[in-house]
């Protein structure tokens, strides 16, 4: 009976199949085929973080192993990294770094009474909004447990409308929002984490123009370690009209 043979025992055999790809944010990913006998796998397998045999700027981050004839194994190494000389963000995503920019739509729920229709210039006073909302959400009861009839005769039309909507379960409404993000690969973690939660000044690089009464808040990072490089997403949130409250969201400078 013939035995399938893929190379010397106690040796990791490099296959001819490999792939490499660079994405828009400068992150290189790829794969490389290897072969070894199953009894040798534990001692010859490539280790996580080791260099690709031909391209040392990508490092091994994962392995896939498939059984073959003759008790041999096919090993597919998954690699990731950033090519030297592609620029460095200094931890924040500077001009010399490959990056991918984009916008996401977001939504959040807010109390119906805060909608501009009810609380804006042509709306109703805040105390009337509170009263209508409270009575709708927690209607008063008689001693026998029945609901008291609410006298709305003197109410203006919008207060009555708010009360009716909340009474029917329409207590919150969706507010559309916008997130702006930049994605990039870097050798280092960001160094500006202290800026998270504060108004961006100046506006984020590449962000679309917005009205003078709106601004951007740095809401944070999403970071994934890929072998020895970091796949980073930095995110800002656009304010509602009026901007983020500067007394709350402006970073205080420590006295010298």
N, C-alpha and C positions, 0 to 999 in steps of 0.2 A: 504494500500500500504506500503510495507516494505521500510525502509530507510537504505542506506548503512552507516555503522558506522566504523570509523577508529581510534577512541580514544576520549579522553575528549575534550570538547570545550575549547577554549582559551589556547590551549596547542599545542606545536610543537612536533609531534610524530616521533621519530627516527625509520626508517625502518631497516630491517636486511641487506639490500643490500648495499654494499660499495665496492670500489676497490681502490687499490694503486699501483703505478708503479714508479720505479726509473730508469731514463735514464742514458746514459753513462757519462753525465756531472754532475751527482749528483743532478739533479732536480727531486723532487718527485711531481707527479700529481695524482689525484684520484677524486672519486665522492662518494656521500652519499645520500641516499634516505630519505626524510622526508614526513610527511603528516600533513595537517591542514585543518580546515574548511575555506572556501573562505572568510567568514566574519571576520575571525581572522588573515588573512594573513598579513595585514599591521603591526600588533602589535607583532606577534610571529615569523615572518620569520627570518632566520639567516642573520646576517649583514655581509657585505663585510669586510674581514680582521679578522673575528672571527675564533676561533680555531675549528678544526674538533672535534667532541664530544669524540673521542677515541685517536686521534693522534695529539697532540697539536703542532707538528712542521710543520703541513700543515695548511694553512689559506684559508678561503673562498675567491675566486676571481670572481665567477659568479654563477647565478642561472638559472635553466630552470624550468618552471612551466607548468603542464598539468592538465586540468580539469578532474574530476572523477564523478562517480555517487554520488547522495546525497549531491551535492554542496561542495564536498571535493576536495582538490588539492593534486596532487603529485608533490613534489619539489625535484629536483636533484641539489645538491650543487656541484660545481666544485672547487677543492682545489689544491693548489700548495705550495711548500715550500722546505726547505733543512733541513735534519735531523741534530740535534746538534751532534758535534763530527766528522762530515764528512770532516773537514779541512776548513781552511780559506785562501783565496787568498791574503789577505791584499790589495785587489784592483787590483791585477795584474795577478793572475793565477799561484801560486807557486806550488812546487812539491807535497805538501801534499793535494792538492785539486783534486777531481775527475774532469776529463776533457775529452773532445772529440776533436781530432785533425783531420785535413783534408786539402786537396788541391783542389782548383778550377781553371779551365782554364778561362782565360779572353782574350778578343780581343779589340783592339783600332785602329782607323784610323790615319795614318800619311801621309804627302805629299809623293808622289811617288819618288821624287828626294832624299828623305832621306834614301831610301832603300840602303842596303850595295852594291847592284849591281851597283848603280849609284854613291854613295858617298864614297864607301870603298876604299881600297888601289888600286884596279884596276879600279876605277871609273873615274869621270871627276871632274875638279875643281869646287868649290862652286859657283864662279861667272858665270860659264857656265850653271850650274844647274839652277840658278836663271833666266838667260836669256832665256833658252829653256822653262822653266815653264811659265814665264811671257808672252812670245810671244804666247804660246799655249792657255793660259787662257784669255789673252787680246790682240788679234791680231790687229795690226795697220790697219787703214783704209785710203783709198784715199778720196779726197775731195767729190767725188760723192757717198761715202758711201760703196763702194766695198772694199773687203779685199785686202791689199797689198800682193804681193807675197814675201815670205820670202826666202832670199838667204841662203841656207844651204849647198852649195857646199863645203865650207871650214870647215864645222863641222866634228868632228870625229863621228864614228858610234854610240857610246852610247848617245851622245848629240842629234843626229838626232832621235834615237830610243825613248828617253825620250820625245822629242817634239811631235813625232807622237802619242805616247800613250796618253799623256795629251790632245792633240787635239781631240782625239776620246772619251774623257770622263773618261779615266783611270787616274784621278788626284791623288787619294789616294789609299793606300793599307792597308791590315789588318796586324797588328803586334800581334802575339800570346804572351800572358803573363801568369803568374802564381801567384795566391794568396794562401797564407798559413794562416790557421785560427785555433784558439783554442776556444772552447765553454765550458762554465762552469757556475754554479750557485753560487751566493754569496749573503750574507746578506747586503753587502755594495757596493756602486758605486766604480769604479776604482779610484785610487789615482795617476795614472801616465798619466793623460790626457795631461800634458805638453810635453810628449814625442811624441805625435802624429805629424806626418810630418817630423820625423827625422830618420836617419839610426839606425837600431837596433844594439846595441853593448853590450853584445855579441849577436850572432844570436839567434832568438827565440828558446825557449826550444822545442825540438822534431822536428824542421824544417829539411827537407832533406838537405844533403850536396850539395853545389853548387860550381862552379869553383871559383878560387881565384880572378877573375875579376868581380864577381857579389856579390851583397849583398841585404839585406832586408830592406824595408822602412815600418815603422809602419804607416799605412794609416788611422786607426781609429777603432772605436767600433760600434757595433750594440747592443743596450740594450733595453730589454723589462721588465717592472716591472710585476711580477707575485705574486699578493697578497703582501706579505712582503719580497719577495726575488727577486733578479734580475737575469734574464736569459741573459747572456752576451756572445757576440762573439767578439773576438779581431782579427784584420786582418792585415797582412803584405803583401807587394807587392814586387816581385822579380824584380831586375833591369835588364836592357839590358846588354849585354857585355860592360865592362868598369866601371860598378857600378854606383850608384847614386853619383852625383856631391858632393864631400865632403865639398866644400866651401859653398854650399847652404843648404845641408841636414844634416849637423852635428850640433847638439845642442851646442850652445855657453855657456860656463860656466861663470857665473857672477863673477866678481872680488871680492875677499874677502876684 
